[in-house]
Amino acid sequence: MDKKRVAVPLVCHGHSRPVVDLFYSPVTPDGYFLISASKDSHPMLRNGETGDWIGTFEGHKGAVWSCCLDTNALRAASGSADFSAKIWDAITGEELHSFEHKHIVRACAFSEDAHFLLTGGVEKVLRIYDLNRTDAPPREVDKTPGSVRTVAWLHSDQTILSSCTDIGGVRLWDVRTGNVVRTLETKSPVTSAEVSQDGRYITTADGFSVKFWDANHFGLVKSYNMPCTVESASLEPKYGFKFVAAGEDMWIRVFDFHTGEEIACNKGHHGPVHCVRFAPGGESYASGSEDGTIRIWQTGPLTNDDTETIIATNGSTGRVKVNADEVSRKIEGFHISEEEKAKEKEEVESV
């Protein structure tokens, strides 16, 4: 048997329940950031490069199913089982506004210009909130055929897409008319839909399949069968030569975009993987799991010794370089719970 080099991920602890959504910000003057949603009701913000914990957004009363950051990583949004979508100040952690819904909010997304927030959930209604007029009623798009699972913006905020929990396909809506202009047909419900960084592709995961669609002409470009039911997939953003996919078997697999050949298979999680996302530069990707952890995997050769475990400094020791200037603005003023303060104290004393 050929000896294969085992990838050692950077492990991010902190959540007490399954991690169900991950979102990377674009690169900003302060670096890039990673936000995570969990059933523990506390979205967390991290340094996207090192995985270091920056802060926890406190205010939801139910599981948080979706999270995102705006283009400049100045505001965060989250959708929750407490029937609300909240907007947060990503610098201080302060809750800026709460948009009340009539049922569970499963998905949320900032528009590219950061002026609007799109939400969807069990109500089967897509809503667009004007963030410059938070007290104004939202614009409601045509009723979707099922409970909304994913939402995203594309075409410079002229089009939105959504998928449903119990019905196959991805529906594309014209924002101006509020009508469905195209449906990308899939056999199984789409559990993950991602618009590529360059706007060329829509990456979807449904059942045992990962598909890539032309985001402008909507044709099917590639379709690959996976070795297990996949819940999430992400295309490498810089060159687009590879993609990652993961799901119920706990493995994170890397594939060649052009051939579908498996390049790598990484094990580390102790439960099904619910979400995978590439960092904006493509140098790493993150995975979130039922086991409550986030793991950040390098796509290129690791500079550290392969046998050493790397753990993010959200409480545990590790060989992770921390650029204080990069994240100081985000850390200052953030709400830190008493439990997290106690953990931090214990970890300092144990070093």
Solvent accessible surface area in square Angstrom, and as a share of the most:
residue,aa,sasa,rsa
1,M,242,1.08
2,D,120,0.62
3,K,200,0.85
4,K,166,0.70
5,R,130,0.48
6,V,110,0.63
7,A,25,0.19
8,V,24,0.14
9,P,13,0.08
10,L,14,0.07
11,V,11,0.06
12,C,1,0.01
13,H,80,0.36
14,G,34,0.33
15,H,16,0.07
16,S,96,0.62
17,R,123,0.45
18,P,12,0.07
19,V,0,0.00
20,V,23,0.13
21,D,29,0.15
22,L,2,0.01
23,F,71,0.29
24,Y,20,0.08
25,S,1,0.01
26,P,57,0.36
27,V,101,0.58
28,T,18,0.10
29,P,140,0.88
30,D,19,0.10
31,G,15,0.14
32,Y,23,0.09
33,F,1,0.00
34,L,1,0.00
35,I,0,0.00
36,S,1,0.00
37,A,0,0.00
38,S,0,0.00
39,K,51,0.22
40,D,20,0.10
41,S,16,0.10
42,H,69,0.31
43,P,0,0.00
44,M,9,0.04
45,L,0,0.00
46,R,1,0.00
47,N,6,0.03
48,G,0,0.00
49,E,100,0.45
50,T,13,0.08
51,G,0,0.00
52,D,11,0.06
53,W,48,0.17
54,I,3,0.02
55,G,0,0.00
56,T,2,0.01
57,F,0,0.00
58,E,61,0.27
59,G,29,0.28
60,H,7,0.03
61,K,176,0.75
62,G,17,0.17
63,A,19,0.15
64,V,0,0.00
65,W,59,0.21
66,S,7,0.04
67,C,3,0.02
68,C,3,0.02
69,L,4,0.02
70,D,7,0.03
71,T,58,0.34
72,N,90,0.46
73,A,0,0.00
74,L,89,0.44
75,R,60,0.22
76,A,0,0.00
77,A,0,0.00
78,S,0,0.00
79,G,0,0.00
80,S,0,0.00
81,A,29,0.22
82,D,38,0.20
83,F,80,0.33
84,S,3,0.02
85,A,0,0.00
86,K,17,0.07
87,I,5,0.03
88,W,1,0.00
89,D,32,0.17
90,A,0,0.00
91,I,46,0.24
92,T,45,0.26
93,G,0,0.00
94,E,89,0.40
95,E,67,0.30
96,L,82,0.41
97,H,50,0.22
98,S,28,0.18
99,F,9,0.04
100,E,123,0.55
101,H,20,0.09
102,K,160,0.68
103,H,71,0.32
104,I,46,0.23
105,V,1,0.01
106,R,43,0.16
107,A,4,0.03
108,C,8,0.05
109,A,13,0.10
110,F,20,0.08
111,S,1,0.01
112,E,116,0.52
113,D,69,0.36
114,A,12,0.09
115,H,85,0.38
116,F,70,0.29
117,L,0,0.00
118,L,0,0.00
119,T,0,0.00
120,G,2,0.02
121,G,4,0.04
122,V,48,0.28
123,E,35,0.16
124,K,76,0.32
125,V,24,0.14
126,L,0,0.00
127,R,21,0.08
128,I,11,0.06
129,Y,10,0.04
130,D,37,0.19
131,L,16,0.08
132,N,107,0.55
133,R,148,0.54
134,T,44,0.26
135,D,131,0.68
136,A,22,0.17
137,P,120,0.75
138,P,38,0.24
139,R,99,0.36
140,E,99,0.44
141,V,8,0.04
142,D,78,0.40
143,K,142,0.60
144,T,4,0.02
145,P,68,0.42
146,G,1,0.01
147,S,17,0.11
148,V,0,0.00
149,R,49,0.18
150,T,19,0.11
151,V,16,0.09
152,A,16,0.12
153,W,26,0.09
154,L,11,0.05
155,H,62,0.28
156,S,82,0.53
157,D,20,0.10
158,Q,83,0.37
159,T,12,0.07
160,I,0,0.00
161,L,0,0.00
162,S,0,0.00
163,S,0,0.00
164,C,0,0.00
165,T,55,0.32
166,D,94,0.49
167,I,62,0.32
168,G,18,0.18
169,G,0,0.00
170,V,0,0.00
171,R,27,0.10
172,L,0,0.00
173,W,2,0.01
174,D,23,0.12
175,V,22,0.13
176,R,175,0.64
177,T,83,0.49
178,G,7,0.07
179,N,76,0.39
180,V,63,0.36
181,V,77,0.44
182,R,112,0.41
183,T,44,0.26
184,L,3,0.01
185,E,124,0.56
186,T,15,0.09
187,K,204,0.86
188,S,36,0.23
189,P,45,0.28
190,V,0,0.00
191,T,33,0.19
192,S,5,0.03
193,A,10,0.08
194,E,30,0.14
195,V,37,0.21
196,S,12,0.08
197,Q,118,0.52
198,D,93,0.48
199,G,29,0.28
200,R,136,0.50
201,Y,31,0.12
202,I,0,0.00
203,T,1,0.00
204,T,0,0.00
205,A,0,0.00
206,D,4,0.02
207,G,17,0.16
208,F,114,0.47
209,S,13,0.08
210,V,0,0.00
211,K,25,0.11
212,F,0,0.00
213,W,15,0.05
214,D,37,0.19
215,A,1,0.01
216,N,86,0.44
217,H,146,0.65
218,F,31,0.13
219,G,37,0.36
220,L,91,0.45
221,V,62,0.36
222,K,55,0.23
223,S,57,0.37
224,Y,33,0.12
225,N,133,0.68
226,M,13,0.06
227,P,78,0.49
228,C,11,0.07
229,T,47,0.28
230,V,5,0.03
231,E,40,0.18
232,S,2,0.01
233,A,0,0.00
234,S,0,0.00
235,L,10,0.05
236,E,7,0.03
237,P,24,0.15
238,K,129,0.55
239,Y,143,0.54
240,G,15,0.14
241,F,120,0.50
242,K,53,0.22
243,F,0,0.00
244,V,0,0.00
245,A,2,0.02
246,A,2,0.02
247,G,0,0.00
248,E,99,0.44
249,D,39,0.20
250,M,61,0.27
251,W,91,0.32
252,I,0,0.00
253,R,36,0.13
254,V,11,0.06
255,F,8,0.03
256,D,37,0.19
257,F,8,0.03
258,H,101,0.45
259,T,91,0.53
260,G,18,0.17
261,E,117,0.52
262,E,77,0.35
263,I,96,0.49
264,A,37,0.29
265,C,47,0.28
266,N,17,0.09
267,K,85,0.36
268,G,15,0.15
269,H,0,0.00
270,H,143,0.64
271,G,5,0.05
272,P,50,0.31
273,V,0,0.00
274,H,32,0.14
275,C,6,0.03
276,V,0,0.00
277,R,43,0.16
278,F,14,0.06
279,A,0,0.00
280,P,15,0.10
281,G,29,0.28
282,G,6,0.06
283,E,71,0.32
284,S,3,0.02
285,Y,3,0.01
286,A,0,0.00
287,S,0,0.00
288,G,0,0.00
289,S,0,0.00
290,E,70,0.31
291,D,45,0.24
292,G,5,0.04
293,T,12,0.07
294,I,0,0.00
295,R,25,0.09
296,I,1,0.01
297,W,2,0.01
298,Q,70,0.31
299,T,38,0.22
300,G,38,0.37
301,P,124,0.78
302,L,28,0.14
303,T,138,0.80
304,N,44,0.23
305,D,86,0.44
306,D,50,0.26
307,T,123,0.72
308,E,71,0.32
309,T,86,0.50
310,I,11,0.05
311,I,40,0.20
312,A,0,0.00
313,T,55,0.32
314,N,35,0.18
315,G,15,0.14
316,S,42,0.27
317,T,93,0.54
318,G,33,0.32
319,R,95,0.35
320,V,23,0.13
321,K,184,0.78
322,V,82,0.47
323,N,76,0.39
324,A,68,0.53
325,D,120,0.62
326,E,41,0.19
327,V,7,0.04
328,S,54,0.35
329,R,137,0.50
330,K,3,0.01
331,I,80,0.41
332,E,131,0.59
333,G,54,0.52
334,F,13,0.06
335,H,86,0.38
336,I,59,0.30
337,S,33,0.21
338,E,129,0.58
339,E,114,0.51
340,E,34,0.15
341,K,99,0.42
342,A,51,0.40
343,K,91,0.39
344,E,96,0.43
345,K,131,0.56
346,E,110,0.49
347,E,47,0.21
348,V,105,0.61
349,E,122,0.55
350,S,91,0.59
351,V,133,0.77
